[in-house]
């Protein structure tokens, strides 16, 4: 994980990732995180494809949702999804390395809007995701 090259990873985001057993178990890596932005990486495994031989949409949504979660929690207070939608644009296959980049579009009061693009490392766009966040307060737990 790389937050700001000059500052090192944000300790709160690093701790959040350490507690994220879903991402860690599925091989979803937090590549970068900074204020309002996050990049996640995942290689589509053979067990992640559907009957058509393409990446199951649930895994693509999960990858995008994870990037969204780290981007919207980069400001400090505990923030969760209020709503999300995804458009699947192209298939991904077993062995494809995917990159999900989340970018904050707007944040006001307790609400935020984030866009996430999921691409292959070659640049082919696989999915576009938009998430709406809401701050529920406090700091993330540390245990």
C-alpha positions as CSV (number, residue, x, y, z in Angstrom):
1,X,0.0,0.0,0.0
2,X,1.3,3.5,-0.8
3,X,-0.5,6.5,0.6
4,X,1.7,9.5,-0.2
5,X,5.2,8.4,-1.2
6,X,6.7,11.2,0.8
7,X,4.6,10.6,3.9
8,X,4.2,6.8,3.9
9,X,0.9,4.9,4.4
10,X,-1.8,6.5,6.6
11,X,-1.8,4.4,9.8
12,X,-5.6,4.4,10.1
13,X,-6.0,3.1,6.5
14,X,-3.3,0.5,6.9
15,X,-5.0,-0.7,10.1
16,X,-8.4,-0.8,8.3
17,X,-6.8,-3.0,5.6
18,X,-5.3,-5.3,8.2
19,X,-8.8,-5.9,9.6
20,X,-10.3,-6.4,6.1
21,X,-10.3,-10.2,6.0
22,X,-12.5,-10.3,2.9
23,X,-10.1,-8.4,0.8
24,X,-7.0,-10.1,2.2
25,X,-8.5,-13.6,1.8
26,X,-9.6,-12.9,-1.8
27,X,-6.2,-11.4,-2.8
28,X,-7.6,-7.8,-3.2
29,X,-4.6,-5.6,-2.4
30,X,-4.7,-1.9,-1.4
31,X,-2.2,-0.4,-3.8
32,X,-2.7,3.3,-3.0
33,X,-4.7,5.5,-0.7
34,X,-4.8,9.3,-0.2
35,X,-7.5,11.8,0.6
36,X,-10.6,10.9,-1.4
37,X,-8.8,8.3,-3.6
38,X,-7.9,4.7,-3.5
39,X,-6.5,2.0,-5.9
40,X,-7.1,-1.7,-5.4
41,X,-5.8,-4.6,-7.4
42,X,-7.1,-8.1,-7.8
43,X,-6.2,-11.0,-10.1
44,X,-9.3,-12.9,-11.3
45,X,-8.9,-16.5,-10.0
46,X,-10.3,-19.6,-11.6
47,X,-12.9,-19.9,-8.7
48,X,-14.1,-16.3,-9.5
49,X,-15.6,-17.1,-12.9
50,X,-19.2,-17.9,-13.7
51,X,-20.7,-20.5,-16.0
52,X,-19.8,-18.4,-19.0
53,X,-16.1,-18.4,-18.1
54,X,-16.0,-14.7,-17.2
55,X,-15.5,-13.0,-13.9
56,X,-18.6,-13.2,-11.8
57,X,-20.2,-9.7,-11.4
58,X,-20.2,-10.1,-7.6
59,X,-16.4,-10.1,-7.5
60,X,-16.2,-7.1,-9.8
61,X,-18.7,-5.2,-7.6
62,X,-16.7,-6.3,-4.5
63,X,-13.4,-4.9,-6.0
64,X,-15.0,-1.6,-6.9
65,X,-16.8,-1.4,-3.5
66,X,-13.6,-2.0,-1.7
67,X,-11.8,0.9,-3.5
68,X,-14.9,3.0,-2.7
69,X,-14.7,2.1,1.0
70,X,-11.0,3.0,1.3
71,X,-11.5,6.3,-0.6
72,X,-14.4,7.5,1.5
73,X,-12.8,6.4,4.8
74,X,-9.6,8.3,3.9
75,X,-10.9,11.4,5.7
76,X,-11.0,9.8,9.1
77,X,-14.5,9.3,10.5
78,X,-16.2,5.9,9.9
79,X,-18.0,6.1,6.6
80,X,-20.2,3.5,5.0
81,X,-22.1,3.0,1.7
82,X,-25.5,4.5,1.5
83,X,-26.1,3.3,-2.1
84,X,-24.1,2.0,-5.0
85,X,-24.6,1.0,-8.6
86,X,-22.4,-0.7,-11.2
87,X,-22.4,-0.9,-15.0
88,X,-20.6,-4.0,-16.4
89,X,-19.1,-2.9,-19.7
90,X,-16.8,-5.8,-20.8
91,X,-15.9,-9.3,-19.5
92,X,-12.9,-10.2,-17.5
93,X,-11.4,-13.7,-17.5
94,X,-9.5,-15.9,-15.1
95,X,-5.9,-14.6,-15.0
96,X,-6.8,-11.0,-15.7
97,X,-5.2,-8.5,-13.3
98,X,-7.7,-5.8,-12.5
99,X,-7.2,-2.3,-11.1
100,X,-10.1,-0.4,-9.4
101,X,-9.5,3.4,-9.0
102,X,-11.9,5.3,-6.7
103,X,-12.1,9.1,-6.9
104,X,-14.1,11.4,-4.8
105,X,-16.4,13.5,-6.8
106,X,-18.2,15.4,-4.1
107,X,-18.3,15.5,-0.3
108,X,-20.7,17.8,1.7
109,X,-21.7,17.4,5.3
110,X,-22.0,13.7,6.0
111,X,-22.5,12.6,2.4
112,X,-20.1,11.8,-0.5
113,X,-20.2,10.6,-4.1
114,X,-17.3,8.5,-5.5
115,X,-16.7,7.0,-8.9
116,X,-14.7,3.9,-9.4
117,X,-13.4,2.6,-12.7
118,X,-12.4,-1.1,-12.9
119,X,-9.8,-1.8,-15.7
120,X,-7.5,-4.5,-16.8
121,X,-3.8,-3.6,-16.3
122,X,-3.8,-3.1,-20.1
123,X,-6.4,-0.4,-19.7
124,X,-9.6,-2.1,-20.9
125,X,-12.5,-0.7,-18.9
126,X,-14.5,-3.6,-17.3
127,X,-16.9,-1.7,-15.1
128,X,-18.0,1.7,-13.8
129,X,-19.2,2.0,-10.3
130,X,-20.8,5.0,-8.4
131,X,-21.1,4.9,-4.7
132,X,-22.8,7.3,-2.3
133,X,-21.4,7.4,1.2
134,X,-22.6,8.6,4.6
135,X,-20.5,9.3,7.7
136,X,-21.8,7.5,10.7
137,X,-19.3,9.1,13.1
138,X,-16.4,8.3,15.3
139,X,-13.0,6.8,14.4
140,X,-12.6,3.2,13.2
141,X,-12.0,0.7,16.0
142,X,-8.4,-0.4,16.3
143,X,-8.8,-4.0,17.4
